[in-house]
Amino acid sequence: MSGFEAGVWISALPFLLIAATVTWLLSLSLRNVSIADSSWSLLLFAAGVIYALAADPRSPRFALVLWPLAIWAARLCMFLTARNLGQPEDRRYQALRERHEPGFAFRSLYRVFWLRALSAWIISLPLLGAFSSLAPIGVLDYLGLVLWSTGFLFEAVGDWQLARFKRDPANADGVLTDGLWSLTRHPNYFGVFCVWWGFAAMAFSAGAWWAVAGPVLLTALLWQVSGVRPMEKDIGKRRPRYADYVLKTNAFFPGPSRK
């Protein structure tokens, strides 16, 4: 089993907290906390770079992990930044702001930005694990690449299909039921799930089974905190046809539509 380098892992946390604090300062001038979404993938990429710089330069998984990580982080950051540009603050953050006023401007530092930095720090464990040994590339690494590719496809195509759907004013209160959205109600969340379990498979190939804590936390967040359940809590009020969509389409894992 690959050894857990606690010192390297801990060294990344101050950097992530500082980066999150800088982003928080920018959110104050914008009065829009949604910028936290755009920066989250960059925090994970930054953690990966820190672990790579501290690792043995002979590690066989540098390119195998860092290039997919960079591609994933850049796409997600650019997509969310473009989507939120010129838009009002996301409904989730508006509700949070209402619950914690007065003083939300300061409270958002630790309730939103530092909390995201902390979650990114834990979720990044597979990146640390992948660089933690010189074990040769094996079957689990290739499985990880397949998972990453599947997840990236679901996330990128799902985001594109939804963005195209929303551009049509006729779909203001409609529900997208075509393409990947006919297989799962949340192809983008399923995509993130696959991407990070893909990185975890590479960490397992390196012997770092302790890295499982990262994708386990991510999975819990996708289901309970910032993913499926929160998104579907009130969507039926805004989109009347969503109830029928729920009956016909899987919530998370893709599957055929139920007639």
Wavefront OBJ file of the C-alpha trace (Angstrom):
o trace
v 0.000 0.000 0.000
v 1.266 3.450 -0.889
v 2.163 5.643 2.069
v 0.018 8.643 2.893
v 2.183 11.785 2.792
v 0.314 13.906 5.313
v 2.813 16.767 5.140
v 2.344 17.227 1.407
v -1.428 17.058 1.738
v -1.511 19.576 4.579
v 0.784 21.935 2.679
v -1.897 22.397 0.026
v -4.583 23.613 2.431
v -3.167 27.093 3.178
v -2.792 27.797 -0.540
v -6.371 26.716 -1.238
v -7.693 28.867 1.619
v -5.736 31.903 0.385
v -7.014 31.383 -3.172
v -10.560 31.063 -1.842
v -10.132 34.257 0.190
v -8.969 36.190 -2.876
v -12.009 34.920 -4.780
v -14.229 35.975 -1.860
v -12.807 39.515 -2.042
v -13.699 39.596 -5.737
v -17.227 38.403 -4.920
v -17.658 41.365 -2.575
v -17.020 43.841 -5.374
v -19.389 41.907 -7.664
v -21.890 41.278 -4.868
v -22.304 37.857 -6.407
v -21.203 34.649 -4.674
v -21.723 32.539 -7.818
v -18.065 33.090 -8.646
v -17.351 30.338 -6.116
v -18.663 27.804 -8.639
v -16.223 28.929 -11.334
v -13.216 28.755 -9.020
v -13.873 25.304 -7.539
v -12.329 23.270 -10.364
v -9.275 25.553 -10.347
v -8.745 24.810 -6.644
v -8.626 21.107 -7.464
v -6.175 21.698 -10.294
v -3.987 23.796 -7.994
v -3.961 20.979 -5.423
v -2.881 18.520 -8.123
v 0.005 20.764 -9.184
v 1.165 21.122 -5.566
v 1.181 17.344 -5.106
v 2.986 16.835 -8.416
v 5.727 19.304 -7.494
v 6.329 17.475 -4.213
v 6.299 13.981 -5.727
v 9.129 11.840 -7.029
v 9.807 13.099 -10.591
v 9.925 9.467 -11.754
v 6.221 8.981 -10.946
v 4.668 7.296 -14.004
v 1.277 9.014 -13.558
v 2.182 12.683 -13.981
v 0.861 13.068 -17.519
v -1.865 10.465 -17.013
v -3.404 12.581 -14.229
v -2.347 16.189 -14.796
v -3.456 16.539 -18.418
v -6.974 15.165 -17.854
v -7.192 17.233 -14.662
v -6.200 20.417 -16.498
v -8.648 19.762 -19.344
v -11.507 19.038 -16.935
v -10.797 22.054 -14.697
v -10.389 24.507 -17.589
v -13.576 23.417 -19.360
v -15.706 23.555 -16.232
v -14.313 26.926 -15.150
v -14.842 28.481 -18.587
v -18.334 27.043 -18.943
v -19.535 28.259 -15.545
v -17.906 31.677 -15.989
v -19.572 32.149 -19.386
v -22.917 30.894 -18.064
v -22.907 33.228 -15.053
v -21.507 36.302 -16.829
v -23.969 39.159 -16.555
v -26.494 36.985 -14.718
v -27.934 37.565 -11.245
v -26.631 35.558 -8.334
v -27.594 31.877 -8.394
v -30.831 31.055 -6.566
v -29.003 28.868 -4.063
v -26.795 31.733 -2.989
v -29.674 34.208 -2.988
v -31.512 31.949 -0.534
v -28.353 31.609 1.572
v -27.900 35.370 1.548
v -31.483 35.911 2.732
v -31.060 33.420 5.588
v -27.816 34.935 6.842
v -28.387 38.655 6.496
v -27.280 40.924 7.986
v -23.610 40.095 7.711
v -23.704 37.613 4.834
v -20.842 39.429 3.088
v -18.441 38.271 5.808
v -20.188 34.981 6.574
v -19.910 33.914 2.936
v -16.130 33.745 3.424
v -16.364 30.657 5.608
v -19.839 29.381 4.684
v -19.126 29.335 0.941
v -15.520 29.988 -0.051
v -13.534 28.349 2.753
v -15.986 25.456 2.815
v -15.389 24.909 -0.907
v -11.628 25.069 -0.376
v -11.895 22.471 2.393
v -14.031 20.159 0.254
v -11.619 20.537 -2.682
v -8.729 19.686 -0.349
v -10.363 16.405 0.683
v -11.681 15.535 -2.776
v -8.161 16.039 -4.178
v -6.822 13.002 -2.261
v -6.796 10.759 -5.386
v -4.386 13.203 -7.023
v -2.013 12.898 -4.073
v -2.434 9.137 -4.136
v -1.723 8.801 -7.856
v 1.692 10.447 -7.430
v 2.579 8.623 -4.202
v 4.361 5.600 -5.635
v 6.401 4.394 -8.594
v 4.101 1.435 -9.248
v 3.867 0.803 -13.005
v 0.804 1.737 -15.029
v -1.765 -1.048 -14.803
v -5.318 -2.099 -15.591
v -6.826 0.215 -12.971
v -5.156 3.200 -14.632
v -6.775 2.359 -17.952
v -10.098 1.827 -16.196
v -9.613 5.255 -14.646
v -9.102 6.800 -18.070
v -12.278 5.133 -19.348
v -14.208 6.480 -16.352
v -12.702 9.950 -16.809
v -13.550 9.955 -20.542
v -17.114 8.820 -19.871
v -17.549 11.454 -17.183
v -16.052 14.244 -19.260
v -18.359 13.345 -22.155
v -21.475 13.324 -19.971
v -20.518 16.568 -18.252
v -19.482 18.542 -21.339
v -22.226 17.314 -23.674
v -24.873 17.567 -20.967
v -23.905 21.172 -20.203
v -23.930 22.044 -23.915
v -27.335 20.454 -24.495
v -28.875 22.284 -21.530
v -27.336 25.627 -22.509
v -28.707 25.250 -26.054
v -32.142 24.353 -24.649
v -32.226 27.397 -22.362
v -31.310 29.787 -25.182
v -34.759 29.259 -26.690
v -37.267 31.576 -24.912
v -40.001 29.020 -25.594
v -38.302 26.700 -23.103
v -38.455 29.173 -20.195
v -40.490 26.787 -18.032
v -39.861 23.635 -20.051
v -37.922 20.490 -19.232
v -35.108 19.088 -21.363
v -35.852 15.394 -21.974
v -33.684 14.700 -25.043
v -30.079 13.630 -25.512
v -28.199 12.673 -22.367
v -31.025 14.200 -20.345
v -33.237 11.317 -21.464
v -30.870 8.892 -19.703
v -30.403 10.739 -16.405
v -31.876 13.880 -14.872
v -28.372 15.054 -13.973
v -25.814 14.033 -16.628
v -23.462 16.809 -15.508
v -23.364 15.527 -11.906
v -22.971 11.952 -13.117
v -20.081 13.204 -15.251
v -18.270 14.765 -12.285
v -18.851 11.532 -10.359
v -17.176 9.461 -13.101
v -14.275 11.901 -13.541
v -13.272 11.721 -9.882
v -13.805 8.007 -9.478
v -11.562 7.753 -12.555
v -8.818 9.643 -10.728
v -9.467 7.417 -7.716
v -8.910 4.291 -9.828
v -5.490 5.670 -10.819
v -4.709 6.283 -7.142
v -5.767 2.718 -6.309
v -3.426 1.481 -9.043
v -0.630 3.299 -7.223
v -1.611 1.494 -4.013
v -3.247 4.527 -2.401
v -6.513 2.974 -1.259
v -6.794 5.644 1.427
v -7.623 8.112 -1.376
v -11.170 6.681 -1.483
v -12.214 9.378 1.020
v -12.079 11.975 -1.789
v -14.620 10.520 -4.221
v -16.801 9.298 -1.342
v -17.128 12.896 -0.096
v -17.767 14.129 -3.637
v -20.503 11.534 -4.128
v -22.195 12.609 -0.897
v -22.023 16.263 -1.938
v -23.473 15.496 -5.368
v -26.410 13.690 -3.802
v -27.183 15.682 -0.682
v -25.504 19.104 -0.502
v -24.992 20.829 -3.838
v -26.377 18.335 -6.328
v -29.439 16.193 -6.898
v -31.569 16.786 -3.789
v -31.071 20.576 -3.493
v -31.608 21.096 -7.228
v -34.846 19.109 -7.221
v -36.224 20.541 -3.992
v -38.304 23.242 -5.658
v -37.780 22.752 -9.376
v -41.289 21.340 -9.751
v -42.730 24.727 -8.794
v -40.823 26.441 -11.597
v -41.202 23.687 -14.190
v -44.606 21.955 -13.930
v -43.650 19.115 -16.288
v -40.714 18.079 -14.104
v -42.877 15.683 -12.048
v -43.571 13.614 -15.171
v -39.865 13.746 -16.044
v -39.005 12.322 -12.606
v -41.319 9.366 -13.180
v -39.708 8.508 -16.521
v -36.013 9.281 -16.018
v -33.351 8.017 -13.598
v -32.154 10.569 -11.076
v -28.408 9.938 -11.389
v -27.119 6.784 -13.039
v -28.038 6.607 -16.767
v -30.687 4.195 -17.915
v -33.456 3.858 -20.511
v -36.435 6.141 -20.191
v -39.468 4.558 -18.509
v -42.544 4.883 -20.725
l 1 2 3 4 5 6 7 8 9 10 11 12 13 14 15 16 17 18 19 20 21 22 23 24 25 26 27 28 29 30 31 32 33 34 35 36 37 38 39 40 41 42 43 44 45 46 47 48 49 50 51 52 53 54 55 56 57 58 59 60 61 62 63 64 65 66 67 68 69 70 71 72 73 74 75 76 77 78 79 80 81 82 83 84 85 86 87 88 89 90 91 92 93 94 95 96 97 98 99 100 101 102 103 104 105 106 107 108 109 110 111 112 113 114 115 116 117 118 119 120 121 122 123 124 125 126 127 128 129 130 131 132 133 134 135 136 137 138 139 140 141 142 143 144 145 146 147 148 149 150 151 152 153 154 155 156 157 158 159 160 161 162 163 164 165 166 167 168 169 170 171 172 173 174 175 176 177 178 179 180 181 182 183 184 185 186 187 188 189 190 191 192 193 194 195 196 197 198 199 200 201 202 203 204 205 206 207 208 209 210 211 212 213 214 215 216 217 218 219 220 221 222 223 224 225 226 227 228 229 230 231 232 233 234 235 236 237 238 239 240 241 242 243 244 245 246 247 248 249 250 251 252 253 254 255 256 257 258 259
